[in-house]
Amino acid sequence: MARLRLVWTWITGRIEITTLVVALITAAAVWAFVALAGEVVEGDTKAFDTTILLAFRNPADPSDPFGPPWLEELGRDMTALGGTGVMIMITVFVSLYLLFAGKRRSMWLVLAAIGSGFLMDRLLKMGFDRPRPDLVPHGSYVYTASFPSGHSMMSAIVYLTLATLTARVEPRRRVRAYLIVCACLLTVLVGISRVYLGVHWPSDVLAGWTAGGAWAFGWWLLAKWLESHGAADPDLGAGDADAGTPAASPKEPLARPGPHS
């Protein structure tokens, strides 16, 4: 135990706790994606995929998604949040915000992370080339392979990348937490909608979440490393102790008495 405590003290003395936790999450996500991909290639997820996919359907009529018509329309609305057009618009809007806010380095990080993520998504789809589900009619038009889910992966990459990298230049802890929670919620809703509409197997969505999460957090770690070398905007919330207290402003010097005072 004494040696473990010594090692832990040495690690935490050299690496911030937050950075260490994010690094562990990133490694776990990469491992989960590799393990899941292996199961998919071997066909071991077929029973799981079929059970979950049919659970979103009317037992008497598998062509009918579960719930009233408005729920199916809501599913299409949610899936649109992971569409390429929406992803590009949001990325451009946030990048312009960072540019106007004088955070050029953060802007380039955002563009590099998301642009390379789009490329990785396409490469993975071409590499695995998994067919789309054929158990039920598709509730949305699809043109690419099934594994991993592009909507799930890109929503994780875009929303989590924007949240984590934008949060770095936000000094208030509550706002930083809010951004990340919103990003996670949007990512989950987009992924569920893909299974609900019958255009993806559940394992496709899980793979998209793990790959996208690993990509986003990996770029956050890169941003921390670049910051330590002066090549990235500083993390304004790194030392924020009170989420509700604004940063103290420097005291103004006392005015000297004028000749007529």
Residue frames relative to the residue before (quaternion, step in Angstrom):
aa qw qx qy qz dx dy dz
M 1.0000 0.0000 0.0000 0.0000 0.00 0.00 0.00
A 0.6351 0.5428 -0.3344 0.4360 3.56 0.98 -0.85
R 0.6603 0.5000 -0.3147 0.4637 3.58 0.98 -0.80
L 0.6370 0.5265 -0.3280 0.4576 3.59 1.02 -0.80
R 0.6491 0.5061 -0.3171 0.4711 3.56 0.99 -0.80
L 0.6364 0.5304 -0.3221 0.4582 3.55 1.04 -0.77
V 0.6561 0.4998 -0.3059 0.4756 3.57 0.98 -0.87
W 0.6517 0.5168 -0.3093 0.4610 3.57 0.96 -0.91
T 0.6483 0.5087 -0.3177 0.4690 3.58 0.97 -0.82
W 0.6500 0.5137 -0.3165 0.4620 3.58 0.99 -0.80
I 0.6616 0.5051 -0.3101 0.4594 3.60 0.97 -0.89
T 0.7140 0.4521 -0.2665 0.4634 3.58 0.79 -1.01
G 0.6078 0.5481 -0.3607 0.4473 3.56 1.18 -0.39
R 0.7348 0.3949 -0.2203 0.5056 3.57 1.18 -0.54
I 0.7772 0.2436 -0.1200 0.5677 3.59 1.15 -0.58
E 0.4825 -0.6494 0.4997 0.3093 3.58 -0.95 0.83
I 0.5949 -0.5883 0.4118 0.3612 3.56 -1.10 0.74
T 0.6482 0.5268 -0.3239 0.4443 3.58 0.91 -0.89
T 0.6569 0.5069 -0.3082 0.4653 3.57 0.94 -0.88
L 0.6478 0.5201 -0.3155 0.4586 3.57 0.98 -0.84
V 0.6568 0.5083 -0.3100 0.4626 3.59 0.95 -0.88
V 0.6632 0.4976 -0.3047 0.4688 3.58 0.92 -0.90
A 0.6322 0.5267 -0.3328 0.4606 3.59 1.01 -0.75
L 0.6574 0.4990 -0.3072 0.4737 3.59 1.00 -0.80
I 0.6377 0.5174 -0.3232 0.4703 3.59 1.02 -0.80
T 0.6445 0.5241 -0.3162 0.4583 3.57 0.98 -0.85
A 0.6640 0.4975 -0.3013 0.4700 3.58 0.92 -0.91
A 0.6479 0.5147 -0.3152 0.4647 3.60 1.00 -0.83
A 0.6524 0.5135 -0.3173 0.4583 3.59 0.99 -0.80
V 0.6352 0.5147 -0.3271 0.4740 3.59 1.00 -0.79
W 0.6534 0.5073 -0.3114 0.4676 3.57 0.93 -0.89
A 0.6541 0.5186 -0.3155 0.4514 3.60 0.94 -0.88
F 0.6508 0.5073 -0.3246 0.4623 3.59 0.97 -0.81
V 0.6639 0.5034 -0.3127 0.4560 3.60 0.87 -0.91
A 0.6641 0.5003 -0.3056 0.4639 3.58 0.94 -0.88
L 0.6687 0.4973 -0.2978 0.4657 3.57 0.94 -0.88
A 0.6319 0.5292 -0.3334 0.4577 3.57 1.00 -0.80
G 0.6403 0.5259 -0.3240 0.4566 3.57 1.01 -0.77
E 0.6507 0.5091 -0.3121 0.4691 3.57 0.99 -0.82
V 0.6502 0.5167 -0.3177 0.4576 3.58 1.00 -0.83
V 0.6529 0.5181 -0.3162 0.4530 3.59 0.90 -0.90
E 0.7093 0.4438 -0.2533 0.4856 3.59 1.02 -0.79
G 0.4903 -0.6926 0.4119 0.3321 3.61 1.26 -0.15
D 0.4410 0.7326 -0.4322 0.2865 3.58 1.22 0.27
T 0.6539 0.5160 -0.3241 0.4484 3.62 1.21 -0.17
K 0.3779 0.7691 -0.4642 0.2240 3.61 1.25 -0.02
A 0.6821 0.4811 -0.3000 0.4618 3.60 0.82 -0.93
F 0.6501 0.5119 -0.3088 0.4689 3.57 0.95 -0.90
D 0.6716 0.5060 -0.3016 0.4494 3.58 0.85 -0.96
T 0.6723 0.5085 -0.2995 0.4469 3.56 0.89 -0.94
T 0.6611 0.5212 -0.3096 0.4421 3.58 0.90 -0.93
I 0.6993 0.4629 -0.2759 0.4696 3.57 0.82 -0.97
L 0.6497 0.5272 -0.3261 0.4399 3.59 0.90 -0.86
L 0.7053 0.4501 -0.2673 0.4780 3.61 0.91 -0.90
A 0.5573 0.6034 -0.3957 0.4108 3.60 1.20 -0.38
F 0.6623 0.4805 -0.2961 0.4928 3.59 1.23 -0.43
R 0.6673 0.5017 -0.2835 0.4718 3.59 1.28 0.10
N 0.5828 -0.5526 0.4656 0.3719 3.54 -1.29 0.43
P 0.4567 -0.7139 0.4472 0.2859 3.63 -0.59 1.08
A 0.6794 0.4860 -0.2926 0.4654 3.59 1.07 -0.66
D 0.7956 0.0920 -0.0313 0.5979 3.57 1.19 -0.51
P 0.2619 -0.8153 0.4949 0.1477 3.62 0.01 1.26
S 0.6037 0.5625 -0.3722 0.4250 3.61 1.16 -0.33
D 0.6667 0.4837 -0.2822 0.4919 3.58 1.29 -0.29
P 0.3673 -0.7322 0.5219 0.2381 3.65 -0.55 1.06
F 0.5966 -0.5855 0.4195 0.3539 3.56 -1.14 0.66
G 0.7676 0.3778 -0.2752 0.4385 3.56 -1.08 0.78
P 0.6645 -0.5041 0.3740 0.4055 3.57 -1.33 0.15
P 0.7105 -0.4681 0.3073 0.4262 3.60 -1.27 0.28
W 0.6341 0.5449 -0.3553 0.4180 3.62 0.98 -0.73
L 0.6144 0.5456 -0.3516 0.4486 3.59 1.15 -0.60
E 0.6347 0.5136 -0.3296 0.4740 3.57 1.04 -0.74
E 0.6400 0.5091 -0.3239 0.4757 3.58 1.04 -0.76
L 0.6242 0.5278 -0.3321 0.4706 3.58 1.07 -0.75
G 0.6159 0.5478 -0.3406 0.4522 3.58 1.07 -0.72
R 0.6515 0.4924 -0.3154 0.4833 3.57 1.02 -0.75
D 0.6206 0.5338 -0.3438 0.4601 3.59 1.05 -0.72
M 0.6691 0.4998 -0.3003 0.4607 3.57 0.95 -0.90
T 0.6728 0.4985 -0.3131 0.4482 3.57 0.92 -0.85
A 0.5916 0.5774 -0.3643 0.4289 3.58 1.16 -0.56
L 0.5957 0.5802 -0.3590 0.4238 3.59 1.16 -0.54
G 0.7092 0.4007 -0.2601 0.5185 3.58 1.26 -0.25
G 0.4333 0.7165 -0.4454 0.3171 3.56 1.30 0.18
T 0.6512 -0.5531 0.3549 0.3795 3.55 -1.17 0.61
G 0.6593 0.5247 -0.3178 0.4348 3.59 0.91 -0.88
V 0.6645 0.4900 -0.2963 0.4802 3.56 0.96 -0.90
M 0.6357 0.5371 -0.3287 0.4465 3.58 0.97 -0.85
I 0.6675 0.4983 -0.3058 0.4612 3.57 0.92 -0.90
M 0.6582 0.5164 -0.3214 0.4436 3.60 0.89 -0.88
I 0.6708 0.4960 -0.3046 0.4597 3.57 0.87 -0.95
T 0.6414 0.5266 -0.3225 0.4553 3.58 0.98 -0.84
V 0.6617 0.5007 -0.3042 0.4679 3.57 0.94 -0.88
F 0.6592 0.5194 -0.3152 0.4430 3.59 0.89 -0.92
V 0.6931 0.4592 -0.2848 0.4771 3.58 0.87 -0.93
S 0.6247 0.5383 -0.3410 0.4513 3.59 1.01 -0.74
L 0.6546 0.4975 -0.3090 0.4780 3.58 1.00 -0.81
Y 0.6069 0.5445 -0.3520 0.4596 3.57 1.07 -0.70
L 0.6702 0.4894 -0.2949 0.4737 3.58 0.91 -0.93
L 0.6287 0.5331 -0.3339 0.4573 3.57 1.05 -0.74
F 0.7010 0.4613 -0.2699 0.4722 3.58 0.86 -0.97
A 0.6613 0.4924 -0.2986 0.4806 3.57 1.19 -0.56
G 0.5343 -0.6559 0.3919 0.3615 3.58 1.26 0.05
K 0.5425 0.6036 -0.4020 0.4240 3.59 1.24 0.41
R 0.0246 -0.8570 0.5146 -0.0085 3.56 0.68 1.12
R 0.6491 0.5196 -0.3338 0.4442 3.58 0.95 -0.79
S 0.6441 0.4998 -0.3202 0.4826 3.59 1.00 -0.77
M 0.6135 0.5514 -0.3470 0.4464 3.58 1.04 -0.73
W 0.6874 0.4704 -0.2914 0.4704 3.59 0.87 -0.92
L 0.6047 0.5434 -0.3540 0.4624 3.58 1.10 -0.63
V 0.6459 0.5210 -0.3127 0.4622 3.57 0.95 -0.90
L 0.6882 0.4835 -0.2876 0.4581 3.58 0.82 -0.97
A 0.6640 0.4994 -0.3078 0.4637 3.60 0.97 -0.82
A 0.6647 0.5154 -0.3071 0.4453 3.58 0.93 -0.90
I 0.7222 0.4322 -0.2535 0.4769 3.58 0.83 -0.97
G 0.6375 0.5308 -0.3342 0.4473 3.60 0.97 -0.77
S 0.6827 0.4573 -0.2845 0.4939 3.58 0.92 -0.86
G 0.6003 0.5643 -0.3548 0.4419 3.59 1.16 -0.57
F 0.6139 0.5322 -0.3381 0.4749 3.58 1.04 -0.77
L 0.6608 0.5045 -0.3083 0.4623 3.58 0.93 -0.88
M 0.6537 0.5148 -0.3147 0.4568 3.60 0.94 -0.87
D 0.6196 0.5494 -0.3383 0.4470 3.58 1.01 -0.80
R 0.6809 0.4853 -0.2931 0.4636 3.58 0.88 -0.91
L 0.6512 0.5192 -0.3198 0.4518 3.58 0.97 -0.81
L 0.6562 0.5081 -0.3136 0.4615 3.59 0.96 -0.83
K 0.6477 0.5176 -0.3238 0.4558 3.58 0.94 -0.83
M 0.6754 0.4788 -0.2970 0.4757 3.58 0.92 -0.87
G 0.6524 0.5386 -0.3186 0.4275 3.57 1.04 -0.74
F 0.7514 0.3685 -0.2127 0.5044 3.60 0.89 -0.91
D 0.0691 -0.8547 0.5122 0.0489 3.61 1.11 -0.70
R 0.2188 0.7918 -0.5355 0.1960 3.60 0.84 0.97
P 0.4691 -0.6793 0.4787 0.2990 3.63 -0.90 0.86
R 0.5512 -0.6002 0.4738 0.3338 3.54 -1.23 0.53
P 0.6313 -0.5200 0.3948 0.4185 3.62 -1.20 0.38
D 0.1451 -0.7971 0.5822 0.0677 3.56 -1.04 0.82
L 0.4266 0.7184 -0.4531 0.3108 3.59 1.26 0.26
V 0.8000 0.1338 -0.0287 0.5841 3.56 1.07 -0.80
P 0.5952 -0.5505 0.4240 0.4037 3.61 -1.21 0.36
H 0.4708 -0.6723 0.4950 0.2852 3.56 -1.08 0.69
G 0.3208 -0.7595 0.5410 0.1659 3.54 -1.00 0.91
S 0.7516 0.2302 -0.1583 0.5976 3.57 1.30 0.16
Y 0.5288 -0.6271 0.4649 0.3332 3.58 -1.13 0.63
V 0.0358 -0.7903 0.6116 -0.0127 3.58 -0.97 0.92
Y 0.1608 -0.8143 0.5559 0.0456 3.55 -1.07 0.80
T 0.7330 0.4065 -0.2203 0.4990 3.60 1.18 -0.39
A 0.6944 -0.4492 0.3557 0.4353 3.55 -1.36 -0.01
S 0.6054 -0.6409 0.3730 0.2891 3.53 -1.28 0.43
F 0.7922 0.3044 -0.1403 0.5099 3.61 0.96 -0.83
P 0.5571 -0.3530 -0.7439 0.1078 1.49 -1.45 2.08
S 0.6643 -0.4768 0.3742 0.4374 3.58 -1.27 0.17
G 0.3796 -0.7495 0.4976 0.2159 3.57 -0.58 1.16
H 0.6332 0.5275 -0.3338 0.4576 3.58 1.01 -0.79
S 0.6767 0.4899 -0.2926 0.4653 3.58 0.92 -0.91
M 0.6842 0.4864 -0.2912 0.4588 3.56 0.88 -0.93
M 0.7160 0.4484 -0.2709 0.4613 3.58 0.83 -0.95
S 0.6081 0.5221 -0.3717 0.4685 3.62 1.06 -0.55
A 0.6374 0.5035 -0.3278 0.4824 3.58 1.05 -0.73
I 0.6663 0.4989 -0.3081 0.4606 3.58 0.89 -0.91
V 0.7272 0.4481 -0.2615 0.4494 3.58 0.72 -1.06
Y 0.7400 0.4251 -0.2580 0.4529 3.58 0.64 -1.08
L 0.6870 0.4620 -0.2971 0.4758 3.60 0.91 -0.83
T 0.6325 0.5194 -0.3398 0.4633 3.59 1.00 -0.74
L 0.6676 0.4903 -0.3014 0.4722 3.57 0.88 -0.92
A 0.6714 0.5007 -0.3073 0.4518 3.58 0.94 -0.84
T 0.7205 0.4507 -0.2721 0.4513 3.60 0.78 -0.98
L 0.7080 0.4464 -0.2773 0.4717 3.59 0.90 -0.85
T 0.6441 0.4903 -0.3271 0.4876 3.59 1.08 -0.65
A 0.6257 0.5482 -0.3383 0.4399 3.58 1.04 -0.74
R 0.5722 0.6055 -0.3851 0.3970 3.59 1.12 -0.50
V 0.7441 0.3587 -0.2180 0.5197 3.59 1.11 -0.63
E 0.5663 0.5458 -0.3948 0.4749 3.57 1.29 0.41
P 0.3283 -0.8020 0.4643 0.1829 3.64 -0.45 1.16
R 0.6729 0.5067 -0.3100 0.4409 3.63 1.11 -0.49
R 0.4549 -0.7308 0.4410 0.2541 3.55 -0.63 1.16
R 0.6444 0.5288 -0.3375 0.4372 3.59 0.95 -0.79
V 0.6454 0.5030 -0.3199 0.4775 3.58 1.01 -0.73
R 0.6262 0.5330 -0.3325 0.4619 3.58 1.00 -0.78
A 0.6681 0.4903 -0.2953 0.4754 3.58 0.91 -0.91
Y 0.6302 0.5402 -0.3303 0.4493 3.59 1.01 -0.81
L 0.6456 0.5293 -0.3216 0.4468 3.59 0.92 -0.88
I 0.6968 0.4731 -0.2781 0.4618 3.58 0.88 -0.94
V 0.6318 0.5219 -0.3362 0.4641 3.62 1.01 -0.76
C 0.6447 0.5148 -0.3177 0.4673 3.60 0.95 -0.86
A 0.6476 0.5216 -0.3162 0.4567 3.59 0.96 -0.86
C 0.6590 0.5023 -0.3056 0.4691 3.59 0.94 -0.86
L 0.6547 0.5182 -0.3114 0.4538 3.60 0.95 -0.88
L 0.6593 0.5019 -0.3116 0.4651 3.59 0.90 -0.87
T 0.6440 0.5326 -0.3161 0.4492 3.57 0.99 -0.86
V 0.6639 0.5020 -0.2993 0.4667 3.58 0.95 -0.90
L 0.6685 0.5085 -0.3042 0.4494 3.61 0.90 -0.91
V 0.6389 0.5161 -0.3309 0.4646 3.59 0.97 -0.80
G 0.6763 0.5036 -0.3018 0.4449 3.59 0.88 -0.90
I 0.6520 0.5081 -0.3153 0.4662 3.59 0.94 -0.86
S 0.6397 0.5416 -0.3314 0.4332 3.57 0.99 -0.82
R 0.6227 0.5536 -0.3476 0.4300 3.61 1.06 -0.65
V 0.6618 0.4649 -0.3004 0.5057 3.57 1.05 -0.74
Y 0.6331 0.5498 -0.3271 0.4357 3.58 0.98 -0.86
L 0.7162 0.4243 -0.2508 0.4941 3.59 1.00 -0.77
G 0.4932 -0.7154 0.3917 0.3026 3.59 1.28 0.06
V 0.5272 0.6518 -0.4081 0.3614 3.60 1.19 0.34
H 0.7748 0.2143 -0.1446 0.5770 3.60 1.27 -0.08
W 0.4639 -0.6099 0.5642 0.3074 3.51 -1.29 0.54
P 0.6090 -0.5632 0.3997 0.3900 3.64 -1.08 0.56
S 0.6392 0.5248 -0.3383 0.4490 3.60 1.01 -0.71
D 0.5726 0.5655 -0.3833 0.4531 3.60 1.15 -0.51
V 0.6756 0.4996 -0.2833 0.4623 3.55 0.94 -0.96
L 0.6424 0.5144 -0.3250 0.4660 3.60 0.93 -0.86
A 0.6530 0.5023 -0.3134 0.4723 3.58 0.97 -0.82
G 0.6423 0.5239 -0.3244 0.4558 3.58 1.00 -0.78
W 0.6470 0.5184 -0.3165 0.4610 3.57 0.98 -0.84
T 0.6999 0.4722 -0.2865 0.4528 3.59 0.82 -0.98
A 0.6674 0.4904 -0.3065 0.4691 3.59 0.94 -0.87
G 0.6817 0.4860 -0.2916 0.4627 3.59 0.91 -0.89
G 0.6475 0.5158 -0.3190 0.4614 3.56 1.00 -0.78
A 0.6461 0.5112 -0.3160 0.4704 3.56 0.97 -0.85
W 0.6456 0.5264 -0.3188 0.4523 3.59 0.99 -0.83
A 0.6855 0.4937 -0.2889 0.4505 3.58 0.86 -1.00
F 0.7048 0.4496 -0.2736 0.4756 3.58 0.84 -0.93
G 0.5933 0.5577 -0.3657 0.4508 3.57 1.13 -0.56
W 0.6645 0.4786 -0.3013 0.4885 3.58 1.02 -0.75
W 0.5851 0.5454 -0.3767 0.4672 3.59 1.12 -0.51
L 0.6460 0.5067 -0.3152 0.4760 3.58 0.99 -0.82
L 0.6290 0.5226 -0.3307 0.4710 3.57 1.04 -0.76
A 0.6311 0.5287 -0.3307 0.4613 3.59 1.02 -0.78
K 0.6365 0.5153 -0.3287 0.4704 3.60 1.01 -0.76
W 0.6573 0.5036 -0.3127 0.4654 3.57 0.97 -0.85
L 0.6543 0.5006 -0.3103 0.4743 3.58 0.96 -0.84
E 0.6147 0.5481 -0.3434 0.4514 3.58 1.05 -0.71
S 0.6627 0.5115 -0.3081 0.4519 3.57 0.97 -0.85
H 0.7120 0.3934 -0.2423 0.5287 3.58 1.27 -0.40
G 0.5612 -0.6522 0.3629 0.3578 3.56 1.28 0.32
A 0.5699 0.6169 -0.3704 0.3969 3.59 1.24 0.32
A 0.7261 0.3300 -0.2322 0.5568 3.61 1.24 0.21
D 0.6092 -0.5431 0.4198 0.3971 3.53 -1.23 0.46
P 0.5249 -0.6604 0.4305 0.3209 3.62 -0.93 0.82
D 0.5003 -0.6266 0.5129 0.3067 3.53 -1.24 0.61
L 0.2712 -0.8205 0.4824 0.1435 3.57 -0.16 1.29
G 0.7306 0.4257 -0.2498 0.4718 3.58 1.14 -0.45
A 0.3553 0.7755 -0.4733 0.2199 3.59 1.25 0.11
G 0.8015 0.2552 -0.1390 0.5227 3.57 0.95 -0.75
D 0.3414 0.7604 -0.4882 0.2587 3.58 1.23 0.40
A 0.1635 -0.8196 0.5452 0.0659 3.56 -0.50 1.16
D 0.7854 0.2191 -0.1102 0.5683 3.59 1.06 -0.67
A 0.3634 -0.7768 0.4705 0.2078 3.54 -0.40 1.24
G 0.7594 0.4027 -0.2223 0.4601 3.56 0.99 -0.66
T 0.6456 0.5204 -0.3263 0.4538 3.56 1.22 -0.06
P 0.3733 -0.7351 0.5095 0.2465 3.61 -0.62 1.00
A 0.6313 -0.5432 0.3859 0.3969 3.52 -1.19 0.54
A 0.4957 -0.6695 0.4671 0.2965 3.54 -0.98 0.85
S 0.3414 -0.7370 0.5460 0.2055 3.53 -0.94 0.88
P 0.5665 -0.6117 0.4171 0.3619 3.57 -1.03 0.70
K 0.5270 -0.6370 0.4616 0.3217 3.53 -1.09 0.73
E 0.3985 -0.7058 0.5343 0.2400 3.51 -1.03 0.87
P 0.5199 -0.6385 0.4505 0.3451 3.59 -0.97 0.72
L 0.5586 -0.6081 0.4487 0.3418 3.54 -1.16 0.70
A 0.4534 -0.6932 0.4926 0.2670 3.52 -0.94 0.92
R 0.4269 -0.6968 0.5148 0.2593 3.52 -0.94 0.86
P 0.5210 -0.6466 0.4434 0.3373 3.58 -0.92 0.75
G 0.4322 -0.7127 0.4980 0.2394 3.53 -0.94 0.94
P 0.6908 -0.4993 0.3187 0.4147 3.54 -1.20 0.19
H 0.7417 0.3854 -0.2256 0.5005 3.59 1.19 -0.44
S 0.4971 0.6730 -0.4290 0.3404 3.58 1.19 0.19
